[in-house]
Amino acid sequence: MKNLTIDIQGQIALVQINRPKALNALNSETLDELYACLKEMELRRDIRILILTGAGTKAFVAGADISEMHQATAVEGLAMARLADRTFSLLENMPQVSIAAVNGYALGGGCEIAMACDIRVAAETAKFGQPECGLGIIPGFGGTQRLSRLVGKGRAKELIFTCDMIDAQEAYRIGLVNQIVPAEELMDACYAMGQKILKKGGYAVSLAKRVINAGMDMDLASGLELEATSFGLAFSTHDKYEGMGAFLEKRPAQLTDF
């Protein structure tokens, strides 16, 4: 692919957005490539973890490609938003666990794609923001929806209305990122997180992800019913018998379902 590099090590896939001269900005071509990449990985059972990052050290993804958007019409803007939505929604809901390795600026579409990942690990040098209102538009790749779900409506409105850029420490404080590490340790930290998750039941982790995501759009009673149904479903798996059996027998579990 022209704008992506992919490296697979065991059950972990590293996907790097590779447009360093454009600070890894997301244009339509890159979004198309990323969608195709994720669609293929979604069907693979030999990959359980996806790490997403940007090429270089300056930017994770500096945003959408303004040069492409500048002369776009309303119809073209809608098409771009829908392209990003299908790509980010696939990333958010695929059975694999996604980890954003935020290695620099994560602005606009960059912050939005990081928020679509399950876990965000940031370098100490990372910066986050939604600058769209300063450009005469609004966040269109999920920012108005996912940011408020992660940090609360009031804080999301402040960040979007003011276009303030925040550092990794503030992003961690408000719950936008899960972990901060020195820049030189970023990829090691993401792989370590991936390896930790790989030791757990793959089907159970995927099922938990599905229930958490679906529950965000339900009332509490409906979410609890979904949880109960899914809890029962897990009881029919090999991993349930193996995991509990191993616990009772005081031996390492061999969890293989995914």
C-alpha positions in Angstrom: 0.0 0.0 0.0 1.2 3.5 -0.9 0.5 5.2 2.4 0.7 2.3 5.0 3.4 0.0 6.1 2.4 -3.3 7.9 4.6 -5.5 10.1 3.2 -8.7 11.6 5.0 -10.3 14.5 3.2 -13.3 15.9 -0.3 -12.3 16.8 0.5 -8.5 16.8 0.1 -6.4 13.6 1.8 -3.0 13.5 0.1 -0.6 11.0 2.0 2.6 10.4 0.5 5.6 8.5 3.4 6.5 6.3 3.1 10.1 5.0 5.8 11.8 7.1 6.2 14.7 4.7 2.5 15.5 5.3 2.8 14.7 9.0 0.8 11.6 8.3 -2.3 13.6 7.4 -5.3 11.6 6.4 -6.4 12.0 2.8 -9.1 10.0 1.0 -6.5 7.6 -0.5 -5.0 6.9 3.0 -8.5 6.3 4.4 -9.3 3.9 1.6 -6.1 2.0 2.2 -6.7 1.8 5.9 -10.2 0.6 5.5 -9.0 -2.2 3.1 -6.2 -3.1 5.6 -8.6 -3.3 8.6 -11.2 -5.2 6.6 -8.7 -7.9 5.8 -7.4 -8.0 9.4 -10.9 -8.2 10.8 -11.3 -11.7 9.3 -7.9 -13.0 10.4 -7.8 -15.2 13.5 -4.0 -15.3 13.6 -4.0 -11.6 14.5 -5.4 -10.5 17.9 -3.7 -7.2 18.5 -3.4 -4.2 16.2 -1.0 -1.3 17.0 -1.6 1.9 15.0 1.0 4.6 14.8 2.4 7.3 12.4 5.8 7.4 10.7 8.5 9.5 12.2 8.6 11.2 15.6 6.9 14.5 14.9 3.3 13.4 14.3 1.0 10.5 14.9 -1.5 11.9 12.6 -1.6 15.7 12.3 -5.2 15.7 11.0 -7.1 15.5 7.8 -5.3 16.7 4.6 -6.3 20.4 4.5 -4.9 20.7 0.9 -7.5 18.1 -0.2 -10.3 19.7 1.8 -9.8 23.3 1.0 -11.7 23.4 -2.3 -14.1 20.5 -1.4 -17.9 21.1 -1.7 -20.5 20.2 0.9 -21.2 17.0 -0.9 -17.5 16.1 -1.0 -17.1 17.0 2.7 -20.0 14.7 3.5 -18.4 11.9 1.5 -15.1 12.3 3.3 -16.8 12.2 6.7 -18.6 9.0 5.8 -15.4 7.5 4.5 -13.7 8.2 7.8 -16.7 7.0 9.8 -16.8 3.6 8.1 -13.0 3.2 8.6 -12.9 4.4 12.3 -16.1 2.4 13.1 -14.4 -0.7 11.7 -11.3 0.0 13.8 -13.5 0.5 16.9 -15.6 -2.6 16.5 -13.3 -5.2 14.9 -12.7 -8.3 17.2 -9.0 -7.4 17.5 -7.8 -5.1 20.3 -6.5 -1.8 18.8 -3.7 0.2 20.5 -2.9 3.7 19.4 0.8 4.5 19.8 0.6 8.3 19.8 4.1 9.5 18.9 3.6 13.2 18.3 0.8 15.5 17.1 -2.6 13.9 17.2 -4.8 16.7 16.0 -8.2 16.7 14.3 -8.5 13.4 12.5 -5.4 12.2 14.3 -7.1 12.6 17.7 -10.3 11.1 16.2 -8.6 8.0 14.9 -6.8 7.5 18.3 -10.1 7.8 20.1 -11.5 5.0 17.8 -8.8 2.7 19.2 -9.5 0.6 22.3 -6.4 1.8 24.2 -4.2 4.9 23.7 -0.5 4.9 24.8 1.1 8.3 24.4 4.7 9.5 24.2 5.5 12.2 26.7 5.9 14.5 23.7 2.4 13.8 22.3 -0.1 16.7 21.7 -3.8 16.3 21.3 -6.5 18.7 20.0 -9.5 19.3 17.8 -8.7 22.5 15.8 -11.6 22.4 13.3 -13.6 25.3 14.6 -10.6 27.5 13.9 -10.8 26.4 10.3 -14.5 27.2 9.9 -15.7 23.6 10.2 -16.4 21.1 13.0 -14.8 17.7 13.9 -16.2 15.4 11.2 -14.4 12.1 11.9 -16.1 11.3 15.2 -14.7 14.0 17.4 -18.0 15.4 18.6 -19.2 12.0 19.6 -16.2 10.0 20.9 -14.4 12.9 22.8 -17.5 13.5 25.0 -17.8 9.8 25.7 -14.2 9.7 26.8 -13.8 12.9 28.8 -17.3 14.2 29.4 -19.5 16.6 27.5 -18.3 19.8 29.3 -14.6 19.1 28.7 -15.2 18.0 25.1 -17.1 21.2 24.4 -14.3 23.3 25.8 -11.6 21.6 23.8 -13.7 21.7 20.6 -14.9 25.3 21.0 -11.5 26.8 22.0 -9.4 24.5 19.7 -6.9 24.2 22.6 -4.0 21.8 22.1 -3.2 19.8 25.2 -0.1 17.8 26.2 0.1 14.1 27.1 0.0 14.8 30.8 -3.3 16.7 30.5 -4.7 14.1 28.1 -3.9 11.4 30.8 -5.4 13.5 33.6 -8.8 13.9 31.8 -8.9 10.3 30.7 -8.1 10.7 27.0 -5.1 8.4 27.1 -4.4 5.3 29.2 -0.7 5.5 29.6 2.2 8.0 29.1 5.8 6.7 28.5 9.1 8.3 27.3 9.1 8.7 23.6 11.9 6.2 23.1 9.9 3.5 25.0 6.6 4.0 23.2 6.6 1.0 20.9 8.0 -1.3 23.6 5.2 -0.2 25.9 2.6 -0.9 23.2 4.0 -4.3 22.4 4.1 -5.1 26.2 0.5 -4.1 26.5 -0.3 -6.3 23.5 1.6 -9.3 25.0 -0.2 -8.9 28.3 -3.6 -9.0 26.6 -2.6 -12.0 24.5 -2.2 -14.0 27.7 -5.9 -13.6 28.3 -8.7 -15.4 26.5 -9.0 -14.1 23.0 -12.7 -14.8 22.7 -13.4 -13.4 26.1 -11.6 -10.2 25.4 -13.3 -9.8 22.0 -16.7 -10.5 23.6 -16.0 -8.0 26.4 -15.1 -5.3 23.8 -18.3 -6.0 21.9 -20.4 -5.7 25.1 -18.7 -2.5 26.3 -19.1 -0.8 22.9 -22.7 -1.8 22.5 -23.6 -0.9 26.1 -22.5 2.7 25.5 -25.5 3.2 23.3 -28.0 1.5 25.6 -29.8 2.4 28.8 -28.4 0.6 31.9 -31.1 -2.1 32.0 -30.5 -3.1 28.4 -26.8 -3.0 28.8 -27.0 -5.3 31.9 -29.2 -7.7 29.9 -26.7 -7.8 27.1 -23.9 -8.4 29.6 -25.9 -11.3 31.2 -26.6 -12.9 27.8 -23.0 -12.6 26.8 -21.8 -13.9 30.1 -23.9 -17.0 29.6 -22.6 -17.3 26.0 -19.0 -17.5 27.3 -20.0 -20.5 29.4 -20.3 -22.6 26.3 -16.7 -22.1 25.2 -13.6 -24.3 25.5 -11.8 -21.4 27.2 -14.3 -21.3 30.0 -13.7 -24.9 30.9 -10.0 -24.7 30.3 -9.5 -21.4 32.2 -11.5 -22.4 35.3 -10.1 -25.9 35.2 -6.6 -24.5 35.2 -7.4 -22.2 38.0 -8.7 -25.1 40.2 -5.8 -27.3 39.2 -3.3 -24.5 39.9 -1.7 -24.6 36.4 -1.3 -22.2 33.5 -4.3 -22.1 31.3 -4.1 -22.8 27.5 -6.7 -20.4 26.2 -7.2 -20.8 22.5 -10.6 -19.5 21.5 -10.9 -16.3 19.4 
